[in-house]
Amino acid sequence: MKKIFSQMQVFTFLTILLFGSACNGPVKKDLPKEKEHPKLIKTIGDPRYGNVQCSLKDKEGNLWFGTTENGLYKYDGKSFSRFLVADGLNSNYIYSLLEDKDGKIWIGTEAGLCLYDGKTFAEIKIPLPKNLPPNKNQSYRNSHWVFSITQAKSGKLWFVTIDGVYIYDGKSFTLFKIDEAANGFFTSNDKAERILEDNAGNIWFGGRTNEGVFRYDGKSVINFKLKKLTILNESVRFEKDRIVSHNWGWPQLQDKNGNIWFSNWNGVYRYDGKSFTSFTEYDGLVGGVTRIIEDKNGILWFGGADGLCSYDGKAFTFFKDGLINPWIWSILEDKNGNIWVGTRETGLYLFHEKKFIDYSEYKHQPPTN
């Protein structure tokens, strides 16, 4: 009898506890909070505009992000430092970054070149030839835009600019002519926009006004024609304008298998040394490819107008959820194998476990006067 009574007491206690909990609502548990992390703070211009345009991992593992309007940022894994015109830059519009063999960082801006030696910024003037045709494009008349930079195995630096392509041997600049190329995208002088040196030492060029791509083998420039990539532009209303074709190519990288990859607004080309193979949105690729990188595991990453996708050699996998603005302009792998992407609206994201973690924030700065 005593044992039965004890069981009834337990049952009564549990019943009271159950109904008490129901009356008070579900028992609340402390949900894990999102880990606090530093952010790239943007303060200049309209938050809807501007890009995280380019990125760089230096020899010490620091990450650098160039933006179009908000200057240059350095991330050491703990905090962001920002550099502006007031700190020695010649422009707050950054379009290309390169760390040379001596550890100095070259910064291509809308106004030209800057060099950072770890302490200070110095403007580097590219002397233009006297017979260079004048820039007649009123919108870019005073611009000396540097689109792309690379350092060749020889140690020479190559600069692709709105005023043409220039080679720097450490002492002087020499104009490199690509006579076969069409007139440039902004002026008659910018014959190319992107540059790449392959493993054999060939220099590749490409731009939006050219047909195909160009290769310089140290002696002559050869033009490689590319197949037109055609897609249906869903955003265009009228039927006659909906079919869009492109056959130019931006050289992007040479992968571990020796393939060279090029991109344009409609897809990408893979060159195996003999022939070109193309991929488009119909293959699962992201649209409007702007950047391609290869990570340490041999996975290729493509950033474009509507997100990020990876390619394992067999299939493309698409990622977009979490991006406020999905138009990607830069991709970078850090020393730990993490992927960073920079987007329009000056967005910076860490891509982790198939999710985009926001590392940028806009803070309105009231006028000082």
Beta strands, then each sheet from edge to edge (+ up, - down):
strand 1: 40-42
strand 2: 52-57
strand 3: 63-67
strand 4: 72-75
strand 5: 80-83
strand 6: 94-99
strand 7: 105-109
strand 8: 113-116
strand 9: 121-124
strand 10: 146-151
strand 11: 157-161
strand 12: 164-168
strand 13: 173-176
strand 14: 194-197
strand 15: 203-206
strand 16: 213-216
strand 17: 221-224
strand 18: 229-232
strand 19: 243-246
strand 20: 250-254
strand 21: 260-264
strand 22: 267-271
strand 23: 276-280
strand 24: 291-294
strand 25: 300-304
strand 26: 307-311
strand 27: 316-319
strand 28: 328-333
strand 29: 339-343
strand 30: 347-352
strand 31: 355-358
strand 32: 360-362
sheet 1: 1+ 32+
sheet 2: 2+ 3- 4+ 5-
sheet 3: 6+ 7- 8+ 9-
sheet 4: 10+ 11- 12+ 13-
sheet 5: 14+ 15- 16+ 17-
sheet 6: 18+ 19-
sheet 7: 20+ 21- 22+ 23-
sheet 8: 24+ 25- 26+ 27-
sheet 9: 28+ 29- 30+ 31-
end
